[in-house]
């Protein structure tokens, strides 16, 4: 009988130098780190995000947050769906709103609901994010000894999706840093979907494109947004994102 070899768990790429990165993070409170995973691990995670994730729609409307199964959203009467979109867009002109597809990875992992198979690379990525190797790397880059664990959700931004300006500071959550690990195979800056940082005058002080296999990390609180994905974007913006927290 042939025994199938067990897939290796994902790992950080070789050659990452946290000491070299620490100075830039200390100066700016944020950092774009390309080539964060071994190439094969990044490819596996990207393939899982593109093909296997059971997405739901995450959005706000009329001041309330909703997670809606995609089939339920499709079955919604046209007038009701149009009304929800209109309410969201009206509120987005002046306040905090968002819409994108999500899959709450850490909620499932903490509940012991692992399925393996096609979703195995993302479950393995969650394990990596909470491993001594990754947490130690983050402590070394940020100089923050309180780093204890990461939560995670998969996100998919399709044309029209966005995340309005906010700073991630929520009382009691003990968020030290926010992160975005990107798995979009190819992206142009003019497709939108940029992680944009806002200065006190309302300008964009810096923005990161969702470069494949790059980690974006920034200190909380810090005003930022994800710019709306253009109607002509060549595909969805795929990532795993969340917060690095203390106990």
C-alpha positions in Angstrom: 0.0 0.0 0.0 1.3 3.4 -0.9 1.2 6.0 1.9 0.7 9.5 0.7 3.3 11.9 2.1 1.9 14.5 4.5 2.1 18.0 3.2 4.7 20.2 4.9 3.3 23.0 7.0 3.8 26.5 5.6 6.9 28.4 6.7 8.5 31.8 6.5 10.8 32.4 3.7 14.5 32.0 4.3 16.7 35.1 4.5 14.2 37.4 6.3 16.2 39.8 8.5 14.1 41.2 11.3 17.0 43.4 12.6 17.2 45.1 9.2 13.4 45.7 9.1 13.1 46.9 12.7 14.6 50.3 12.0 12.1 51.2 9.3 9.2 50.0 11.4 10.3 52.1 14.3 10.5 55.2 12.1 7.2 54.8 10.3 5.0 52.4 12.4 4.3 50.4 9.3 6.1 48.2 6.9 5.7 46.3 3.5 7.7 43.0 3.6 7.8 41.2 0.2 8.4 37.5 -0.1 7.2 36.6 3.4 6.4 32.9 2.8 8.2 30.2 0.9 7.1 30.5 -2.7 5.3 27.1 -2.8 3.4 27.9 0.4 2.3 31.3 -1.0 1.1 29.6 -4.2 -0.9 27.0 -2.2 -2.5 29.6 0.0 -3.4 31.7 -3.1 -4.9 28.7 -4.9 -7.1 27.9 -1.8 -8.3 31.5 -1.6 -9.1 31.5 -5.4 -10.9 28.2 -5.5 -11.9 26.7 -2.2 -13.1 29.3 0.3 -16.9 29.3 1.2 -17.2 33.1 1.1 -20.0 35.1 2.7 -20.7 38.8 2.1 -19.6 41.1 4.8 -21.0 44.7 4.8 -22.5 47.5 6.7 -25.9 49.2 5.9 -27.9 51.6 8.0 -25.4 51.5 10.8 -25.5 47.7 11.2 -23.0 45.0 10.2 -24.1 41.9 8.2 -22.6 38.6 7.2 -24.7 37.2 4.4 -24.3 33.9 2.6 -23.7 34.5 -1.1 -26.7 32.3 -2.1 -29.0 34.2 0.3 -27.8 37.5 -1.2 -28.5 36.2 -4.7 -32.0 35.1 -3.8 -32.8 38.4 -2.2 -35.5 40.4 -4.1 -34.0 43.0 -6.4 -35.7 45.9 -4.7 -34.5 44.9 -1.2 -31.0 44.3 -2.4 -31.0 47.6 -4.2 -32.3 49.4 -1.1 -29.5 47.9 1.0 -26.8 49.0 -1.5 -28.3 52.5 -1.7 -28.3 52.8 2.1 -24.7 51.6 2.3 -23.5 54.0 -0.4 -25.3 56.9 1.1 -23.7 56.3 4.5 -20.3 55.7 2.9 -20.1 59.3 1.7 -19.5 60.5 5.2 -19.0 57.6 7.6 -17.4 54.2 8.1 -18.7 51.6 5.7 -17.4 48.5 4.0 -18.3 45.7 1.7 -16.2 42.6 0.7 -16.3 38.8 0.9 -15.0 37.2 4.0 -14.3 33.9 5.7 -13.6 34.0 9.4 -10.7 31.6 9.6 -9.7 32.1 13.3 -13.3 31.6 14.5 -13.4 28.2 12.9 -9.9 27.2 14.0 -10.6 28.2 17.6 -13.8 26.2 17.5 -11.9 23.1 16.2 -13.7 23.1 12.9 -10.9 22.0 10.6 -11.7 20.4 7.3 -8.3 20.0 5.7 -8.4 19.1 2.0 -8.5 22.1 -0.3 -8.7 24.5 2.7 -5.7 22.8 4.3 -3.2 25.5 3.2 -5.2 28.2 4.9 -5.6 26.2 8.1 -1.8 25.7 8.0 -1.3 29.4 7.5 -3.4 30.1 10.6 -1.1 27.7 12.5 2.0 29.5 11.1 0.6 32.9 12.2 0.4 31.6 15.7 3.6 29.8 15.8 6.8 30.7 17.7 8.6 31.4 14.4 6.1 34.0 13.2 5.3 35.6 16.5 9.0 35.8 17.3 9.7 37.4 13.9 7.0 40.0 14.6 8.4 40.7 18.1 11.8 41.3 16.6 10.5 43.6 13.8 8.3 45.7 16.0 10.3 45.6 19.3 7.0 44.7 21.1 7.3 41.9 23.6 3.6 41.7 24.3 2.8 40.0 21.0 0.9 36.9 21.9 -1.3 35.7 19.1 -2.9 36.5 15.7 -6.5 36.3 14.6 -7.3 35.9 10.9 -9.9 36.1 8.3 -9.7 35.6 4.5 -10.9 38.5 2.4 -11.9 38.9 -1.2 -12.5 42.3 -2.7 -14.3 42.3 -6.0 -15.0 45.3 -8.3 -16.8 47.9 -6.2 -15.7 46.6 -2.8 -14.0 48.9 -0.3 -13.2 49.6 3.3 -13.6 53.2 4.5 -11.2 55.0 6.8 -10.9 53.8 10.3 -8.1 53.2 12.8 -8.7 49.6 14.2 -8.7 50.8 17.8 -11.5 48.9 19.7 -11.6 49.0 23.5 -10.9 45.6 25.0 -9.5 43.9 21.9 -5.9 44.5 22.8 -4.8 45.0 19.2 -1.2 45.9 18.9 -0.8 45.7 15.1 -2.9 45.0 12.0 -1.6 42.9 9.2 -2.5 42.0 5.6 -0.9 39.0 3.9 -1.5 39.3 0.2 -2.2 36.4 -2.3 -3.4 38.1 -5.4 -1.4 36.6 -8.3 -1.2 39.9 -10.3 -2.3 43.4 -9.5 -2.0 46.9 -11.0 -2.0 49.9 -8.8 -4.7 51.6 -10.9 -7.1 48.7 -10.2 -7.6 50.2 -6.7 -7.7 47.9 -3.6 -4.7 49.8 -2.1 -4.0 49.8 1.6 -3.9 53.6 2.1 -2.7 55.4 5.2 -4.2 58.8 5.9 -2.4 61.8 7.5 -3.9 64.5 9.7 -4.7 66.8 6.7 -6.8 64.1 5.0 -4.1 63.2 2.4 -2.8 59.7 1.6 0.6 59.7 3.1 1.5 56.2 1.8 -0.3 53.3 0.1 0.7 49.7 -0.4 -0.5 47.6 -3.4 -1.6 44.0 -2.7 1.6 42.5 -3.9 1.6 38.7 -4.1 3.3 37.0 -1.0 3.9 40.3 0.8 3.1 41.1 4.4 1.9 44.6 5.3 1.9 45.3 9.0 1.2 48.5 10.9 0.8 49.8 14.4 -2.7 50.2 15.9 -4.2 52.9 16.0 -3.4 54.3 12.6 -6.0 55.8 10.2 -6.2 53.8 7.0 -8.6 52.4 4.3 -8.8 50.0 1.4 -9.6 52.0 -1.7 -12.4 50.8 -3.9 -11.6 48.1 -6.4 -12.1 49.4 -9.9 -14.8 48.0 -12.2 -12.1 47.1 -14.7 -9.9 45.2 -12.2 -8.5 42.0 -13.7 -9.6 39.8 -10.8 -10.4 39.8 -7.1 -8.0 41.1 -4.4 -7.3 38.1 -2.2 -5.7 38.2 1.3 -5.6 36.9 4.8 -5.9 39.8 7.3 -6.3 40.4 11.0 -4.7 41.7 14.1 -1.7 40.8 16.2 -2.7 41.0 19.8 -1.7 40.7 23.4 -3.4 38.5 25.9 
